[in-house]
Amino acid sequence: MKDDLFNETVDVRNDFWEKIGKKDPYVLTHLINPAFRGGPRWPAIRQAFVKIETPNSVILASDGLSDPFDDVEEPNQGFSLECYLESDDPALRKNIAELDQTWQFQLLYKLHKTLLSMEV
């Protein structure tokens, strides 16, 4: 049941992005998950970011904040959100692996990290 919800969530998110633009088949992620070093934990521990190219812009988005929490028995949608940033900067139209040092990605990363550190 959990795997079904996880897969359905990923499929819905990917379908949404494909309606907006061309989603890069690769993700931007950490070599070692920050949650293993005391950093913020995402719902299913999978921490990633995606790139979507539209004719006029590039969108960078978190990919996993809406994954179901893997340590909760009842069905859920994680934090029920994803963070994204859209920019028309042509410098973002490059390999996703090269985007981690752009100011746009750094801003998105800082935003998601701030959201995860907030007490609710």
C-alpha positions as CSV (number, residue, x, y, z in Angstrom):
1,M,0.0,0.0,0.0
2,K,2.8,2.5,0.9
3,D,4.7,1.7,-2.2
4,D,1.6,2.2,-4.3
5,L,1.0,5.6,-2.8
6,F,4.6,6.6,-3.2
7,N,4.6,5.5,-6.9
8,E,1.3,7.3,-7.5
9,T,2.6,10.5,-5.9
10,V,5.8,10.4,-8.1
11,D,3.7,9.7,-11.2
12,V,1.3,12.6,-10.5
13,R,4.1,15.0,-9.8
14,N,6.0,14.0,-13.0
15,D,2.8,14.2,-15.1
16,F,2.2,17.7,-13.8
17,W,5.7,18.9,-14.7
18,E,5.5,17.3,-18.2
19,K,2.3,19.4,-18.8
20,I,4.4,22.5,-17.9
21,G,7.5,21.8,-19.9
22,K,10.2,19.2,-20.6
23,K,11.3,17.6,-17.4
24,D,15.0,16.5,-17.2
25,P,15.3,12.8,-16.8
26,Y,18.0,13.3,-14.1
27,V,17.7,14.8,-10.7
28,L,20.1,17.0,-8.7
29,T,20.7,15.3,-5.3
30,H,23.4,14.8,-2.6
31,L,26.0,12.1,-2.7
32,I,25.3,11.6,1.0
33,N,21.8,12.4,2.3
34,P,22.0,15.4,4.7
35,A,19.5,13.6,7.0
36,F,22.2,11.1,7.8
37,R,24.4,13.9,9.1
38,G,21.8,15.7,11.3
39,G,20.3,17.8,8.5
40,P,16.6,18.1,7.8
41,R,14.8,14.9,6.9
42,W,12.4,14.8,3.9
43,P,9.2,12.6,4.2
44,A,10.7,9.5,2.5
45,I,14.3,10.4,3.0
46,R,14.7,10.8,-0.8
47,Q,16.0,14.4,-1.4
48,A,16.1,15.6,-4.9
49,F,15.6,18.6,-7.2
50,V,14.3,18.6,-10.8
51,K,14.7,20.9,-13.8
52,I,11.8,21.6,-16.2
53,E,12.5,23.6,-19.3
54,T,9.7,25.6,-20.9
55,P,10.0,27.7,-24.1
56,N,10.5,30.9,-22.1
57,S,12.0,29.8,-18.8
58,V,13.6,27.1,-16.6
59,I,11.9,25.8,-13.4
60,L,14.0,24.3,-10.6
61,A,11.8,22.4,-8.1
62,S,12.2,20.2,-5.1
63,D,11.1,16.6,-5.7
64,G,10.1,14.7,-2.7
65,L,8.6,17.0,-0.1
66,S,5.2,15.7,-1.1
67,D,6.3,12.0,-0.9
68,P,4.4,10.1,1.7
69,F,6.2,9.9,5.1
70,D,7.8,6.5,5.3
71,D,7.5,6.3,9.1
72,V,3.7,7.0,9.2
73,E,1.2,4.1,8.8
74,E,-1.8,6.0,7.5
75,P,-1.8,7.3,3.9
76,N,-0.4,10.8,3.7
77,Q,1.2,13.2,1.3
78,G,4.3,14.2,3.2
79,F,4.5,17.9,3.6
80,S,1.9,18.3,0.8
81,L,4.1,20.8,-1.0
82,E,7.1,21.3,-3.3
83,C,9.1,24.4,-3.7
84,Y,10.1,25.8,-7.1
85,L,11.7,28.8,-8.7
86,E,11.2,29.9,-12.3
87,S,13.7,32.0,-14.2
88,D,14.3,33.2,-17.8
89,D,18.1,33.2,-17.2
90,P,19.6,31.3,-20.2
91,A,22.5,30.2,-17.8
92,L,20.0,27.6,-16.4
93,R,19.8,25.9,-19.8
94,K,22.6,23.5,-19.1
95,N,23.2,20.1,-17.6
96,I,21.3,19.7,-14.4
97,A,24.5,18.6,-12.6
98,E,26.0,22.1,-13.2
99,L,23.1,24.0,-11.6
100,D,23.9,23.5,-8.0
101,Q,26.1,26.6,-7.9
102,T,23.7,29.0,-9.6
103,W,22.1,31.7,-7.4
104,Q,18.7,30.4,-8.4
105,F,19.3,26.9,-7.1
106,Q,21.0,28.2,-4.0
107,L,17.9,30.4,-3.3
108,L,15.6,27.4,-3.8
109,Y,17.8,25.2,-1.6
110,K,17.8,27.8,1.2
111,L,14.0,28.2,1.0
112,H,13.4,24.5,1.3
113,K,15.9,24.2,4.1
114,T,14.2,27.1,5.9
115,L,10.8,25.5,5.5
116,L,12.0,22.2,6.9
117,S,13.5,23.9,9.9
118,M,10.3,25.7,10.9
119,E,8.4,24.3,13.9
120,V,4.8,23.6,13.1
